């Protein structure tokens, strides 16, 4: 299976930029949608989980890492778990 590291890095950077904008706006007191914030964070978590599974069997310094972060979830009450 071929993995496009360039495409992956581009998408990860776009997702981090979205999260950055939401965090910056919320820190500056602007209103934000909780669902948008959770979605942006979960996109970054997903990319982190994916990159931890990418490896090169011929390179001991680039092995698969068994590490997975859990996604955030909004409760019906609007809390984040």
DSSP file (Angstrom, degrees, kcal/mol; ACC not computed):
  #  RESIDUE AA STRUCTURE BP1 BP2  ACC     N-H-->O    O-->H-N    N-H-->O    O-->H-N    TCO  KAPPA ALPHA  PHI   PSI    X-CA   Y-CA   Z-CA
    1    1 A X              0   0    0      0, 0.0     2,-0.4     0, 0.0     0, 0.0   0.000 360.0 360.0 360.0 134.4    0.0    0.0    0.0
    2    2 A X        -     0   0    0      2,-0.0     2,-0.5     0, 0.0     0, 0.0  -0.768 360.0-160.3 -95.2 138.0    1.3    3.4   -0.9
    3    3 A X        -     0   0    0     -2,-0.4     2,-1.2     4,-0.0     3,-0.1  -0.976  12.8-141.2-120.4 122.3    1.0    6.3    1.6
    4    4 A X     >  -     0   0    0     -2,-0.5     4,-2.3     1,-0.2     5,-0.2  -0.700  18.8-179.2 -86.2  98.2    1.2    9.9    0.4
    5    5 A X  H  > S+     0   0    0     -2,-1.2     4,-2.8     1,-0.2     5,-0.2   0.865  82.3  55.3 -64.8 -35.3    3.2   11.6    3.2
    6    6 A X  H  > S+     0   0    0      2,-0.2     4,-2.2     1,-0.2    -1,-0.2   0.939 110.6  43.9 -63.4 -46.6    2.9   14.9    1.3
    7    7 A X  H  > S+     0   0    0      2,-0.2     4,-2.3     1,-0.2    -2,-0.2   0.895 114.3  51.0 -63.7 -39.9   -0.9   14.7    1.1
    8    8 A X  H  X S+     0   0    0     -4,-2.3     4,-2.7     2,-0.2    -2,-0.2   0.934 110.8  47.1 -63.5 -47.0   -1.1   13.6    4.7
    9    9 A X  H  X S+     0   0    0     -4,-2.8     4,-2.5     1,-0.2    -1,-0.2   0.888 111.6  52.0 -63.7 -38.5    1.1   16.5    5.9
   10   10 A X  H  X S+     0   0    0     -4,-2.2     4,-2.1    -5,-0.2    -1,-0.2   0.936 112.6  44.2 -62.6 -46.7   -1.0   19.0    3.8
   11   11 A X  H  X S+     0   0    0     -4,-2.3     4,-2.4     2,-0.2    -2,-0.2   0.905 113.2  51.2 -66.3 -41.6   -4.3   17.7    5.3
   12   12 A X  H  X S+     0   0    0     -4,-2.7     4,-2.5     1,-0.2    -1,-0.2   0.921 110.1  49.6 -61.4 -44.1   -2.9   17.7    8.8
   13   13 A X  H  X S+     0   0    0     -4,-2.5     4,-2.3     1,-0.2    -1,-0.2   0.897 110.6  50.3 -62.9 -40.0   -1.6   21.2    8.5
   14   14 A X  H  X S+     0   0    0     -4,-2.1     4,-2.0     2,-0.2    -1,-0.2   0.914 111.8  47.6 -63.1 -42.5   -5.0   22.4    7.2
   15   15 A X  H  X S+     0   0    0     -4,-2.4     4,-2.2     2,-0.2    -2,-0.2   0.882 111.8  49.5 -67.5 -37.9   -6.7   20.7   10.2
   16   16 A X  H  X S+     0   0    0     -4,-2.5     4,-3.0     2,-0.2    -1,-0.2   0.888 108.6  53.7 -67.1 -38.3   -4.3   22.2   12.6
   17   17 A X  H  X S+     0   0    0     -4,-2.3     4,-2.3     2,-0.2    -2,-0.2   0.906 108.5  49.4 -62.2 -41.4   -4.9   25.6   11.1
   18   18 A X  H  X S+     0   0    0     -4,-2.0     4,-2.0     2,-0.2    -2,-0.2   0.935 113.5  45.8 -61.7 -46.8   -8.6   25.2   11.5
   19   19 A X  H  X S+     0   0    0     -4,-2.2     4,-2.7    21,-0.2     5,-0.2   0.908 110.8  54.0 -62.8 -42.2   -8.1   24.2   15.2
   20   20 A X  H  X S+     0   0    0     -4,-3.0     4,-2.9     1,-0.2     5,-0.2   0.911 108.1  49.4 -57.7 -45.4   -5.7   27.1   15.7
   21   21 A X  H  X S+     0   0    0     -4,-2.3     4,-2.6     1,-0.2    -1,-0.2   0.910 112.1  47.9 -63.0 -42.5   -8.2   29.6   14.4
   22   22 A X  H  X S+     0   0    0     -4,-2.0     4,-2.4     2,-0.2    -2,-0.2   0.915 114.3  46.0 -64.9 -43.2  -10.9   28.3   16.7
   23   23 A X  H  X S+     0   0    0     -4,-2.7     4,-2.6     2,-0.2    -2,-0.2   0.933 113.6  48.8 -64.9 -46.1   -8.7   28.3   19.7
   24   24 A X  H  X S+     0   0    0     -4,-2.9     4,-1.5    -5,-0.2    -2,-0.2   0.934 113.0  47.5 -59.7 -47.2   -7.4   31.8   19.0
   25   25 A X  H  <>S+     0   0    0     -4,-2.6     5,-2.7    -5,-0.2    -1,-0.2   0.916 113.3  47.4 -61.9 -43.3  -10.9   33.1   18.5
   26   26 A X  H ><5S+     0   0    0     -4,-2.4     3,-1.3     1,-0.2    -1,-0.2   0.879 110.3  52.3 -68.1 -35.4  -12.2   31.5   21.7
   27   27 A X  H 3<5S+     0   0    0     -4,-2.6    -1,-0.2     1,-0.3    -2,-0.2   0.778 107.0  54.3 -69.0 -25.5   -9.2   32.8   23.7
   28   28 A X  T 3<5S-     0   0    0     -4,-1.5    -1,-0.3    -5,-0.2    -2,-0.2   0.281 125.0-103.9 -90.5   9.8  -10.0   36.3   22.3
   29   29 A X  T < 5S+     0   0    0     -3,-1.3    -3,-0.2     1,-0.3     2,-0.2   0.541  73.2 142.6  84.9   7.3  -13.5   36.0   23.6
   30   30 A X      < -     0   0    0     -5,-2.7    -1,-0.3    -6,-0.2     2,-0.1  -0.515  55.9-105.0 -80.5 151.2  -15.2   35.4   20.3
   31   31 A X        -     0   0    0     -2,-0.2     2,-0.3     2,-0.0    -1,-0.1  -0.443  41.7-179.9 -72.5 146.9  -18.1   33.0   20.2
   32   32 A X        -     0   0    0     -2,-0.1     2,-0.5    -6,-0.1     3,-0.1  -0.967  32.4-106.4-143.4 157.9  -17.5   29.6   18.7
   33   33 A X     >  -     0   0    0     -2,-0.3     4,-2.1     1,-0.1     3,-0.2  -0.764  20.3-146.2 -88.1 125.6  -19.6   26.5   18.0
   34   34 A X  H  > S+     0   0    0     -2,-0.5     4,-2.6     1,-0.2     5,-0.2   0.874 100.6  54.1 -60.3 -37.8  -18.7   23.7   20.4
   35   35 A X  H  > S+     0   0    0      1,-0.2     4,-2.5     2,-0.2    -1,-0.2   0.886 107.3  50.9 -64.7 -37.7  -19.4   21.1   17.7
   36   36 A X  H  > S+     0   0    0      2,-0.2     4,-2.5    -3,-0.2    -2,-0.2   0.905 111.0  48.8 -64.7 -40.9  -16.9   22.9   15.4
   37   37 A X  H  X S+     0   0    0     -4,-2.1     4,-2.4     2,-0.2    -2,-0.2   0.927 113.2  46.1 -65.4 -45.2  -14.3   22.8   18.1
   38   38 A X  H  X S+     0   0    0     -4,-2.6     4,-2.7     1,-0.2    34,-0.3   0.918 113.5  49.7 -63.9 -42.9  -14.8   19.1   18.9
   39   39 A X  H  X S+     0   0    0     -4,-2.5     4,-2.0    -5,-0.2    -2,-0.2   0.917 111.1  49.0 -62.3 -43.1  -14.7   18.3   15.2
   40   40 A X  H  X S+     0   0    0     -4,-2.5     4,-1.6     2,-0.2   -21,-0.2   0.916 113.7  46.0 -63.7 -43.4  -11.5   20.2   14.6
   41   41 A X  H  X S+     0   0    0     -4,-2.4     4,-2.4     1,-0.2    -2,-0.2   0.912 111.5  52.0 -66.4 -41.5   -9.8   18.6   17.6
   42   42 A X  H  X S+     0   0    0     -4,-2.7     4,-2.5     1,-0.2    -1,-0.2   0.834 105.0  56.3 -65.7 -31.6  -11.0   15.1   16.5
   43   43 A X  H  X S+     0   0    0     -4,-2.0     4,-2.0     2,-0.2    -1,-0.2   0.917 109.9  45.2 -63.6 -42.2   -9.6   15.7   13.0
   44   44 A X  H  X S+     0   0    0     -4,-1.6     4,-2.3     2,-0.2    -2,-0.2   0.903 112.3  51.7 -67.5 -40.8   -6.2   16.4   14.5
   45   45 A X  H  X S+     0   0    0     -4,-2.4     4,-2.7     1,-0.2    24,-0.3   0.916 108.0  52.6 -60.8 -43.0   -6.5   13.3   16.8
   46   46 A X  H  X S+     0   0    0     -4,-2.5     4,-2.3     1,-0.2    -1,-0.2   0.924 109.7  48.0 -59.5 -45.1   -7.4   11.1   13.8
   47   47 A X  H  X S+     0   0    0     -4,-2.0     4,-2.6     2,-0.2    -1,-0.2   0.887 110.7  51.6 -65.2 -37.6   -4.3   12.3   11.9
   48   48 A X  H  X S+     0   0    0     -4,-2.3     4,-1.6     1,-0.2    -2,-0.2   0.932 110.3  49.0 -61.7 -45.1   -2.1   11.6   15.0
   49   49 A X  H  < S+     0   0    0     -4,-2.7     4,-0.4     1,-0.2    -2,-0.2   0.884 112.7  48.4 -62.8 -38.3   -3.6    8.1   15.3
   50   50 A X  H >X S+     0   0    0     -4,-2.3     3,-1.8     1,-0.2     4,-0.6   0.947 109.2  50.5 -67.2 -48.3   -2.9    7.5   11.6
   51   51 A X  H >< S+     0   0    0     -4,-2.6     3,-0.7     1,-0.3    -1,-0.2   0.796 102.5  62.1 -65.1 -26.2    0.7    8.7   11.6
   52   52 A X  T 3< S+     0   0    0     -4,-1.6    13,-2.9     1,-0.2    -1,-0.3   0.685 104.0  50.4 -69.7 -16.0    1.4    6.5   14.6
   53   53 A X  T <4 S+     0   0    0     -3,-1.8     2,-0.4    -4,-0.4    -1,-0.2   0.532  88.0  97.2 -97.8  -8.7    0.6    3.5   12.4
   54   54 A X    <<  +     0   0    0     -3,-0.7     2,-0.3    -4,-0.6    11,-0.2  -0.665  52.3 152.6 -82.1 133.7    2.8    4.5    9.5
   55   55 A X        -     0   0    0     -2,-0.4     2,-0.5     9,-0.1     8,-0.2  -0.958  44.9-128.7-153.3 168.7    6.2    2.7    9.5
   56   56 A X    >   -     0   0    0      6,-2.8     3,-2.4     3,-0.4     6,-0.3  -0.966  15.6-153.7-124.7 111.1    9.0    1.5    7.5
   57   57 A X  T 3  S+     0   0    0     -2,-0.5    -1,-0.1     1,-0.3     6,-0.1   0.713  95.2  54.6 -59.8 -20.8    9.8   -2.2    8.3
   58   58 A X  T 3  S+     0   0    0      1,-0.1     2,-0.5     4,-0.1    -1,-0.3   0.439  99.1  69.0 -92.3   0.1   13.4   -1.6    7.1
   59   59 A X    X   -     0   0    0     -3,-2.4     3,-2.1     3,-0.2    -3,-0.4  -0.923  60.1-166.2-124.0 106.3   14.0    1.3    9.5
   60   60 A X  T 3  S+     0   0    0     -2,-0.5     3,-0.5     1,-0.3    -1,-0.1   0.709  92.0  58.1 -64.9 -18.3   14.2    0.6   13.2
   61   61 A X  T 3  S+     0   0    0      1,-0.2    -1,-0.3    -5,-0.0    -2,-0.0   0.393 105.8  50.7 -89.8   4.0   13.9    4.3   14.0
   62   62 A X  S <  S+     0   0    0     -3,-2.1    -6,-2.8    -6,-0.3    -3,-0.2  -0.420  80.1 145.9-136.1  58.4   10.6    4.5   12.0
   63   63 A X        -     0   0    0     -3,-0.5     2,-0.2    -8,-0.2    -9,-0.1  -0.486  57.9 -85.5 -94.2 164.8    8.5    1.6   13.6
   64   64 A X        -     0   0    0     -2,-0.2     2,-0.5   -11,-0.1   -11,-0.2  -0.492  41.6-144.7 -68.4 134.5    4.8    1.4   14.1
   65   65 A X        -     0   0    0    -13,-2.9     2,-1.8    -2,-0.2    -1,-0.0  -0.903   6.1-142.3-105.6 126.3    3.8    3.0   17.5
   66   66 A X        +     0   0    0     -2,-0.5     2,-0.4   -13,-0.0   -13,-0.1  -0.568  59.2 123.3 -86.3  76.0    1.0    1.4   19.4
   67   67 A X        +     0   0    0     -2,-1.8     2,-0.4   -18,-0.2   -15,-0.1  -0.989  31.7 173.6-141.0 125.2   -0.5    4.7   20.6
   68   68 A X        -     0   0    0     -2,-0.4     2,-0.3   -16,-0.0   -22,-0.1  -0.988  18.1-148.7-139.2 127.5   -4.0    5.9   20.0
   69   69 A X        -     0   0    0     -2,-0.4     2,-0.2   -24,-0.3   -20,-0.1  -0.697  24.2-119.7 -91.0 145.5   -5.7    9.0   21.4
   70   70 A X        -     0   0    0     -2,-0.3     2,-0.1     1,-0.1    -1,-0.0  -0.573  26.7-114.6 -84.0 148.1   -9.5    8.9   22.1
   71   71 A X        -     0   0    0     -2,-0.2     2,-0.2     1,-0.1    -1,-0.1  -0.437  29.0-110.3 -75.7 153.1  -11.8   11.3   20.3
   72   72 A X        -     0   0    0    -34,-0.3     2,-0.4    -2,-0.1    -1,-0.1  -0.536  33.2-158.5 -76.0 150.6  -13.7   14.0   22.2
   73   73 A X        -     0   0    0     -2,-0.2     8,-2.9   -31,-0.0     2,-0.5  -0.998  11.8-137.2-133.8 139.4  -17.4   13.5   22.5
   74   74 A X  B     -A   80   0A   0     -2,-0.4     6,-0.2     6,-0.2     2,-0.1  -0.810  21.8-140.5 -90.6 131.4  -20.2   16.0   23.1
   75   75 A X    >   -     0   0    0      4,-2.9     3,-2.1    -2,-0.5    -1,-0.0  -0.428  30.9-102.0 -80.6 165.2  -22.8   14.8   25.6
   76   76 A X  T 3  S+     0   0    0      1,-0.3    -1,-0.1     2,-0.1    -2,-0.0   0.786 126.0  57.8 -57.2 -26.0  -26.5   15.6   24.9
   77   77 A X  T 3  S-     0   0    0      2,-0.1    -1,-0.3     1,-0.0     3,-0.1   0.564 122.6-107.9 -80.6  -8.6  -26.1   18.3   27.6
   78   78 A X  S <  S+     0   0    0     -3,-2.1    -2,-0.1     1,-0.3     2,-0.1   0.480  74.4 136.2  94.3   3.9  -23.3   19.9   25.6
   79   79 A X        -     0   0    0      1,-0.0    -4,-2.9    -5,-0.0     2,-0.5  -0.426  52.3-124.3 -77.8 160.2  -20.4   18.8   27.9
   80   80 A X  B      A   74   0A   0     -6,-0.2    -6,-0.2     1,-0.1    -8,-0.0  -0.917 360.0 360.0-109.4 130.7  -17.2   17.4   26.4
   81   81 A X              0   0    0     -8,-2.9    -7,-0.1    -2,-0.5    -1,-0.1   0.347 360.0 360.0-117.0 360.0  -15.9   14.0   27.5
